[in-house]
């Protein structure tokens, strides 16, 4: 018996050593990418470049806002008060007057700036995360990078630069890029950023792929309006500031139970919208609230729940992972619906179509919608995630390679904006969906059968503190 136990322990030790070796190799690749000097174009920048493909004139803007208001008031007069979700959907994605369809909302001259626009380091670290998860999954022969709402394409561009630098690590893997974007104007901006002129629009608007091309790094890229049209297969899904813009329903606890908050016309000001609480229950208020809910006010995003369920199904069946980064909480906040215009808070009901509308993501709801099909990690704060990914190491490398004082200052300011708890460091949260096999513990040898123990899974970068020494 002693000999058997000794031999079993020896096998376990060999497995641990093998797992550590695999982890060491992966961390070595990550470490090399952190200390690598990427091309000069990205050593320092604030992303201030402004593409004019989406520009709007001051004359167009008020007219568009008035048209949207007339559209909403006509709808309300015809059918009655509308749910907040319907209001958001019309204001943001109406095919003619929607905010995302007409406006150039990103960057210093837009209504908000996202993390990829602030510093290249953000996208580089997410690129490393993608490669790390591909390696953790056993280096599949196919790797699809799928991004929801890619903005200007800055995040994808930084990630693809990392892929190019780590081409030797990716080996013969067939890498492709798939972008889910509802805005034709933004898709044009993204295409210019990622492919320059190497892209074309599909002949028919009914095609699942409405634009396709080749990136400047030589990878195939395609644009879709919805996730269902993206090909199946091992994929890394990214959603950065995507779920916060999806339509939400708002509910208020009353003496008679949960009631839905809706948008109506102010009877004393026909050109003004207001919130009202419906006197009776709706289908939404009867089905979307959890029985044990303790909060007085709740926001629920059914559309986000559907997308999560579809992602969970794909990851469970095809392998891969999803990384979601957004404003959010873990089921604790209540009224978070707000508007942004010119980098300032804006009344969500004033001048509809002129401001971005957003609500904090309830990660507890996303976790519930994912169910048992996948493993959920997080949420963890952006500051924690980026520090776990090695942002401090990467910053020092960039500073050593930057001789201009103004450039060094911008790098430090970008780092502070991304990680400072009083800025983006705590406001943004990271959340991940993984295939169960990714974190499955190795099987222990049973009885006298001395099969070699399976290696332990690699740690999930970003959600685990990893030493880069």
C-alpha positions as CSV (number, residue, x, y, z in Angstrom):
1,X,0.0,0.0,0.0
2,X,2.9,2.3,0.8
3,X,4.4,1.7,-2.6
4,X,1.1,2.4,-4.4
5,X,0.6,5.7,-2.5
6,X,4.2,6.7,-3.2
7,X,3.8,6.0,-6.9
8,X,0.5,7.9,-7.0
9,X,2.0,10.9,-5.2
10,X,4.9,10.8,-7.8
11,X,2.3,11.0,-10.6
12,X,0.6,13.9,-8.9
13,X,3.9,15.7,-8.5
14,X,4.8,15.1,-12.2
15,X,1.3,16.5,-13.1
16,X,1.8,19.6,-11.0
17,X,5.3,20.2,-12.5
18,X,3.9,19.7,-16.0
19,X,1.1,22.2,-15.3
20,X,3.5,24.7,-13.9
21,X,5.7,24.3,-17.0
22,X,2.7,25.0,-19.2
23,X,1.8,28.0,-17.1
24,X,5.4,29.2,-17.2
25,X,5.5,29.0,-21.0
26,X,2.2,30.9,-21.3
27,X,3.3,33.5,-18.8
28,X,6.7,33.8,-20.6
29,X,4.8,34.6,-23.8
30,X,2.7,37.2,-22.0
31,X,5.7,38.6,-20.3
32,X,7.6,39.0,-23.6
33,X,4.7,40.8,-25.1
34,X,4.5,43.2,-22.1
35,X,8.2,44.1,-22.5
36,X,8.2,44.2,-26.3
37,X,8.6,47.5,-28.0
38,X,5.6,47.7,-30.4
39,X,5.8,49.8,-33.5
40,X,6.4,53.5,-32.9
41,X,2.9,54.4,-34.2
42,X,1.4,53.2,-30.8
43,X,4.2,54.1,-28.4
44,X,2.3,57.2,-27.2
45,X,-1.1,58.5,-28.3
46,X,-4.3,59.9,-26.9
47,X,-6.4,58.7,-29.9
48,X,-7.3,62.3,-30.8
49,X,-7.5,61.6,-34.5
50,X,-11.0,62.4,-35.6
51,X,-12.5,60.6,-38.6
52,X,-14.9,62.8,-40.5
53,X,-16.9,60.0,-42.0
54,X,-19.4,60.3,-39.2
55,X,-19.4,64.1,-38.7
56,X,-22.6,66.0,-38.2
57,X,-23.3,69.7,-38.8
58,X,-25.0,72.0,-36.3
59,X,-27.8,72.6,-38.7
60,X,-28.6,68.8,-39.0
61,X,-28.5,68.2,-35.3
62,X,-31.5,70.3,-34.1
63,X,-33.6,69.1,-37.0
64,X,-32.9,65.5,-36.2
65,X,-33.8,66.0,-32.5
66,X,-37.1,67.6,-33.4
67,X,-37.9,64.8,-35.8
68,X,-37.1,62.2,-33.1
69,X,-39.3,64.1,-30.6
70,X,-42.2,64.3,-33.1
71,X,-41.8,60.6,-33.8
72,X,-41.9,59.6,-30.1
73,X,-44.9,61.9,-29.3
74,X,-46.8,60.5,-32.2
75,X,-46.1,57.0,-31.1
76,X,-47.2,57.7,-27.6
77,X,-50.4,59.5,-28.7
78,X,-51.3,56.4,-30.9
79,X,-50.5,53.6,-28.5
80,X,-50.1,55.2,-25.0
81,X,-47.0,55.5,-22.8
82,X,-44.0,53.4,-23.9
83,X,-41.6,51.3,-21.9
84,X,-38.2,52.8,-21.2
85,X,-36.7,49.9,-23.3
86,X,-38.7,51.0,-26.3
87,X,-37.7,54.6,-25.8
88,X,-34.0,53.7,-25.6
89,X,-34.3,51.5,-28.7
90,X,-35.9,54.3,-30.8
91,X,-33.6,57.0,-29.6
92,X,-30.4,55.0,-30.0
93,X,-30.9,52.7,-33.0
94,X,-33.8,54.0,-35.0
95,X,-32.6,53.3,-38.6
96,X,-33.3,56.9,-39.7
97,X,-32.9,59.1,-36.7
98,X,-31.1,57.0,-34.1
99,X,-28.2,58.4,-32.1
100,X,-25.9,55.6,-33.1
101,X,-26.9,55.8,-36.7
102,X,-26.5,59.5,-37.2
103,X,-23.8,60.7,-34.8
104,X,-20.1,60.6,-34.3
105,X,-20.2,60.0,-30.5
106,X,-16.7,58.9,-29.7
107,X,-13.5,60.8,-28.9
108,X,-12.7,64.3,-27.6
109,X,-15.2,66.0,-29.9
110,X,-18.0,63.4,-29.2
111,X,-20.1,62.7,-26.2
112,X,-17.8,60.2,-24.4
113,X,-14.3,58.6,-24.6
114,X,-13.8,54.9,-24.1
115,X,-10.8,53.1,-22.6
116,X,-9.3,52.1,-25.9
117,X,-9.4,55.8,-27.0
118,X,-7.5,56.8,-23.9
119,X,-4.4,54.5,-24.1
120,X,-3.0,51.8,-26.3
121,X,-2.2,49.7,-23.2
122,X,-5.8,48.8,-22.7
123,X,-6.2,47.1,-26.1
124,X,-2.8,45.5,-25.9
125,X,-3.6,43.8,-22.6
126,X,-6.9,42.6,-23.9
127,X,-5.1,41.2,-26.9
128,X,-2.8,39.3,-24.5
129,X,-5.9,38.0,-22.7
130,X,-7.3,36.6,-26.0
131,X,-4.1,34.8,-26.7
132,X,-3.8,33.5,-23.2
133,X,-7.4,32.1,-23.3
134,X,-6.7,30.5,-26.7
135,X,-3.6,28.8,-25.2
136,X,-5.6,27.8,-22.1
137,X,-8.1,26.1,-24.3
138,X,-5.5,23.9,-25.9
139,X,-4.5,26.0,-28.9
140,X,-7.4,25.2,-31.3
141,X,-6.7,25.4,-35.0
142,X,-9.3,28.1,-35.4
143,X,-9.5,31.5,-33.6
144,X,-12.4,33.9,-34.3
145,X,-12.1,37.3,-32.6
146,X,-15.7,38.6,-32.3
147,X,-16.3,42.1,-31.0
148,X,-19.7,43.7,-30.2
149,X,-20.1,47.4,-30.9
150,X,-16.5,48.1,-32.0
151,X,-16.7,51.9,-31.8
152,X,-14.0,53.3,-34.1
153,X,-12.1,50.0,-34.3
154,X,-9.4,51.2,-31.9
155,X,-9.7,48.2,-29.6
156,X,-9.7,45.7,-32.4
157,X,-6.7,47.4,-34.0
158,X,-4.6,47.2,-30.8
159,X,-5.6,43.6,-30.3
160,X,-4.6,42.7,-33.9
161,X,-1.3,44.4,-33.5
162,X,-0.6,42.1,-30.5
163,X,-1.7,39.1,-32.6
164,X,0.8,40.1,-35.2
165,X,3.6,40.4,-32.7
166,X,2.7,37.0,-31.2
167,X,2.3,35.3,-34.6
168,X,4.9,32.7,-33.6
169,X,2.9,31.8,-30.5
170,X,-0.4,31.5,-32.6
171,X,1.4,29.2,-35.0
172,X,-0.8,27.9,-37.8
173,X,-4.1,28.9,-36.2
174,X,-6.6,30.4,-38.7
175,X,-7.4,33.8,-37.2
176,X,-10.3,35.9,-38.4
177,X,-12.2,39.0,-37.2
178,X,-15.9,39.3,-36.9
179,X,-17.5,42.6,-35.9
180,X,-21.2,43.0,-34.7
181,X,-22.2,46.5,-35.6
182,X,-25.7,48.0,-36.3
183,X,-24.4,51.4,-37.4
184,X,-23.5,51.7,-41.1
185,X,-21.6,54.9,-40.4
186,X,-19.5,53.4,-37.6
187,X,-18.8,50.3,-39.7
188,X,-17.3,52.6,-42.3
189,X,-15.1,54.2,-39.7
190,X,-14.0,50.8,-38.4
191,X,-13.3,49.6,-41.9
192,X,-11.0,52.6,-42.5
193,X,-9.2,52.0,-39.2
194,X,-8.7,48.3,-39.7
195,X,-8.4,47.8,-43.5
196,X,-7.7,51.2,-44.9
197,X,-9.3,50.7,-48.3
198,X,-9.2,46.9,-48.4
199,X,-13.0,46.4,-47.8
200,X,-16.2,46.4,-49.7
201,X,-20.0,46.6,-49.0
202,X,-22.1,43.6,-49.9
203,X,-24.2,43.9,-53.0
204,X,-27.5,43.1,-51.1
205,X,-28.6,44.6,-47.8
206,X,-30.1,41.3,-46.9
207,X,-26.7,39.6,-46.8
208,X,-25.7,38.4,-43.2
209,X,-22.3,39.9,-43.9
210,X,-22.9,43.4,-45.0
211,X,-19.3,44.5,-45.3
212,X,-16.1,42.5,-45.6
213,X,-12.4,43.0,-46.2
214,X,-8.8,42.3,-45.2
215,X,-7.1,43.9,-42.2
216,X,-3.8,45.7,-42.6
217,X,-2.3,42.7,-40.8
218,X,-3.6,40.4,-43.5
219,X,-6.6,38.8,-41.6
220,X,-10.1,38.4,-43.0
221,X,-12.7,40.7,-41.4
222,X,-16.5,40.8,-41.7
223,X,-19.3,42.9,-40.3
224,X,-22.7,41.6,-39.1
225,X,-25.8,43.2,-37.6
226,X,-26.4,40.4,-35.1
227,X,-24.6,37.6,-33.3
228,X,-26.7,34.9,-35.0
229,X,-25.0,35.6,-38.3
230,X,-21.5,35.2,-37.0
231,X,-20.1,31.7,-38.0
232,X,-19.9,29.1,-35.3
233,X,-16.5,27.9,-34.0
234,X,-14.0,28.5,-31.3
235,X,-14.3,32.3,-30.6
236,X,-13.1,34.9,-28.2
237,X,-16.0,37.4,-27.7
238,X,-15.4,40.9,-26.6
239,X,-18.0,43.4,-25.4
240,X,-16.6,46.7,-24.2
241,X,-19.2,49.3,-23.3
242,X,-21.8,47.4,-25.2
243,X,-24.3,46.0,-22.7
244,X,-24.7,49.4,-21.0
245,X,-26.4,50.8,-24.1
246,X,-28.9,47.9,-24.5
247,X,-32.5,48.8,-23.7
248,X,-33.7,48.4,-20.1
249,X,-37.0,48.1,-18.4
250,X,-37.4,50.1,-15.2
251,X,-39.6,48.9,-12.3
252,X,-40.7,50.6,-9.1
253,X,-41.9,48.8,-5.9
254,X,-45.3,50.1,-4.8
255,X,-47.8,49.2,-2.2
256,X,-49.6,47.2,-4.8
257,X,-46.5,45.4,-6.0
258,X,-44.0,45.9,-8.8
259,X,-45.1,48.5,-11.4
260,X,-43.3,49.5,-14.7
261,X,-41.9,53.0,-15.2
262,X,-42.8,54.3,-18.7
263,X,-42.3,57.4,-20.8
264,X,-45.3,59.6,-21.4
265,X,-46.1,63.1,-22.7
266,X,-46.3,65.9,-20.1
267,X,-50.0,67.0,-20.3
268,X,-49.0,70.6,-19.5
269,X,-46.1,70.7,-21.9
270,X,-46.9,68.8,-25.2
271,X,-43.3,69.0,-26.4
272,X,-41.9,67.5,-23.2
273,X,-41.6,63.9,-22.1
274,X,-41.8,62.6,-18.5
275,X,-41.6,59.4,-16.5
276,X,-44.8,57.9,-15.1
277,X,-45.5,54.7,-13.1
278,X,-48.2,52.5,-14.6
279,X,-51.1,51.8,-12.2
280,X,-51.4,48.2,-13.2
281,X,-49.0,45.3,-13.7
282,X,-47.5,44.6,-17.1
283,X,-46.2,41.4,-18.6
284,X,-42.7,42.7,-18.0
285,X,-43.3,43.7,-14.4
286,X,-44.8,40.2,-13.7
287,X,-42.1,38.2,-15.3
288,X,-38.7,40.0,-15.1
289,X,-38.5,40.6,-11.3
290,X,-37.0,38.0,-9.1
291,X,-39.3,36.8,-6.3
292,X,-36.6,37.5,-3.6
293,X,-35.7,41.0,-5.0
294,X,-35.0,43.4,-2.1
295,X,-34.4,46.6,-3.9
296,X,-37.0,49.4,-4.3
297,X,-36.2,50.2,-7.9
298,X,-34.8,47.7,-10.5
299,X,-33.5,47.9,-14.0
300,X,-33.6,44.8,-16.2
301,X,-32.2,44.3,-19.7
302,X,-33.9,41.4,-21.4
303,X,-32.1,41.9,-24.6
304,X,-28.7,41.6,-22.8
305,X,-30.0,38.4,-21.1
306,X,-30.8,36.9,-24.5
307,X,-27.4,37.8,-25.9
308,X,-25.7,36.2,-22.8
309,X,-27.7,33.0,-23.3
310,X,-26.7,32.8,-26.9
311,X,-23.1,33.4,-26.0
312,X,-23.2,30.8,-23.2
313,X,-24.7,28.3,-25.7
314,X,-21.9,29.0,-28.3
315,X,-19.1,28.8,-25.7
316,X,-20.5,25.6,-24.3
317,X,-20.8,23.9,-27.7
318,X,-18.0,25.4,-29.7
319,X,-15.5,26.4,-27.0
320,X,-14.1,29.9,-26.4
321,X,-14.6,32.7,-23.9
322,X,-16.4,36.0,-23.6
323,X,-14.9,39.1,-21.9
324,X,-17.4,41.8,-20.9
325,X,-16.1,45.2,-19.7
326,X,-18.7,47.8,-18.7
327,X,-20.1,50.2,-16.1
328,X,-21.8,47.8,-13.7
329,X,-22.6,46.3,-10.4
330,X,-23.5,42.9,-8.9
331,X,-27.2,43.4,-8.2
332,X,-26.9,46.2,-5.8
333,X,-27.6,49.5,-7.6
334,X,-31.1,50.8,-8.5
335,X,-31.6,53.9,-10.7
336,X,-28.6,54.2,-13.0
337,X,-30.3,55.3,-16.3
338,X,-28.5,58.4,-17.5
339,X,-27.5,60.4,-20.6
340,X,-24.1,61.8,-21.8
341,X,-23.6,64.7,-24.2
342,X,-20.4,66.5,-24.7
343,X,-18.8,64.5,-21.8
344,X,-21.4,65.9,-19.4
345,X,-24.5,64.3,-17.8
346,X,-27.6,65.0,-19.8
347,X,-31.4,64.7,-19.0
348,X,-32.3,61.4,-20.7
349,X,-35.7,62.7,-21.8
350,X,-34.5,66.1,-23.1
351,X,-33.8,66.5,-26.8
352,X,-34.0,62.7,-27.6
353,X,-31.4,61.7,-30.1
354,X,-28.9,64.2,-29.1
355,X,-27.2,62.3,-26.3
356,X,-26.0,58.8,-25.5
357,X,-28.2,56.8,-23.2
358,X,-26.8,54.2,-20.8
359,X,-27.5,52.2,-17.7
360,X,-25.1,50.2,-15.5
361,X,-24.9,46.5,-16.3
362,X,-26.4,44.2,-13.6
363,X,-23.8,41.4,-13.7
364,X,-25.9,39.3,-11.3
365,X,-28.6,39.2,-13.9
366,X,-26.1,38.3,-16.7
367,X,-24.8,35.5,-14.4
368,X,-28.3,34.2,-13.8
369,X,-29.1,34.3,-17.6
370,X,-25.9,32.3,-18.4
371,X,-27.0,29.6,-16.1
372,X,-25.0,26.4,-15.7
373,X,-23.9,26.2,-19.4
374,X,-20.7,28.1,-18.7
375,X,-18.4,29.2,-15.9
376,X,-18.8,32.9,-14.9
377,X,-15.9,34.8,-13.4
378,X,-16.2,38.3,-11.9
379,X,-17.1,41.0,-11.9
380,X,-13.7,42.5,-10.9
381,X,-12.9,46.1,-11.1
382,X,-11.0,47.4,-14.2
383,X,-8.1,48.5,-12.0
384,X,-7.7,45.1,-10.6
385,X,-8.1,43.3,-13.9
386,X,-5.5,45.6,-15.7
387,X,-3.0,45.3,-12.8
388,X,-3.4,41.5,-12.8
389,X,-2.7,41.6,-16.6
390,X,0.5,43.5,-16.0
391,X,-0.3,47.1,-16.8
392,X,2.4,48.4,-14.5
393,X,5.0,46.4,-16.4
394,X,3.8,47.6,-19.7
395,X,3.7,51.2,-18.6
396,X,7.3,51.1,-17.5
397,X,8.4,49.7,-20.9
398,X,6.5,52.4,-22.8
399,X,8.0,55.1,-20.6
400,X,11.5,53.8,-21.2
401,X,10.9,54.0,-24.9
402,X,9.4,57.4,-24.9
403,X,11.8,60.4,-24.9
404,X,9.3,63.2,-25.2
405,X,8.2,64.7,-21.9
406,X,4.7,65.4,-23.3
407,X,4.4,61.8,-24.4
408,X,5.5,60.4,-21.0
409,X,3.0,62.7,-19.3
410,X,0.2,61.4,-21.6
411,X,1.1,57.8,-20.8
412,X,1.0,58.4,-17.1
413,X,-2.3,60.3,-17.4
414,X,-3.8,57.5,-19.4
415,X,-2.7,54.9,-16.9
416,X,-4.2,57.0,-14.1
417,X,-7.5,57.4,-15.9
418,X,-7.7,53.6,-16.5
419,X,-6.7,52.4,-13.0
420,X,-7.5,55.1,-10.5
421,X,-10.4,54.0,-8.3
422,X,-11.8,57.6,-8.4
423,X,-11.9,57.5,-12.2
424,X,-12.4,54.4,-14.4
425,X,-10.6,52.0,-12.1
426,X,-13.6,51.2,-10.0
427,X,-16.5,52.3,-12.2
428,X,-15.8,49.7,-14.9
429,X,-16.0,46.0,-14.2
430,X,-14.8,42.9,-16.0
431,X,-16.9,39.8,-16.3
432,X,-16.1,36.5,-18.2
433,X,-17.9,33.5,-19.5
434,X,-15.8,30.3,-20.0
435,X,-16.3,26.8,-21.2
436,X,-16.4,24.4,-18.2
437,X,-13.4,22.5,-19.6
438,X,-11.3,25.6,-19.2
439,X,-11.3,25.5,-15.4
440,X,-12.0,21.8,-14.9
441,X,-9.8,20.2,-12.2
442,X,-7.6,17.3,-13.2
443,X,-8.9,13.8,-12.6
444,X,-7.2,11.9,-9.7
445,X,-6.0,8.4,-10.5
446,X,-8.4,5.8,-9.1
447,X,-7.4,2.6,-7.3
448,X,-4.4,0.8,-8.8
449,X,-4.8,2.2,-12.2
450,X,-1.8,4.5,-12.7
451,X,-2.8,6.6,-15.6
452,X,-0.9,9.9,-15.8
453,X,-2.9,12.6,-14.2
454,X,-4.2,15.4,-16.5
455,X,-2.5,18.7,-16.2
456,X,-4.2,21.4,-14.1
457,X,-5.8,24.3,-16.0
458,X,-3.9,27.5,-16.6
459,X,-4.9,30.4,-14.4
460,X,-7.4,32.8,-16.1
461,X,-5.4,36.0,-16.7
462,X,-6.9,39.2,-15.4
463,X,-9.1,37.4,-12.8
464,X,-6.0,35.9,-11.1
465,X,-3.0,37.8,-9.8
466,X,0.0,36.5,-11.9
467,X,3.6,37.1,-11.2
468,X,5.6,38.4,-14.2
469,X,9.0,38.0,-12.5
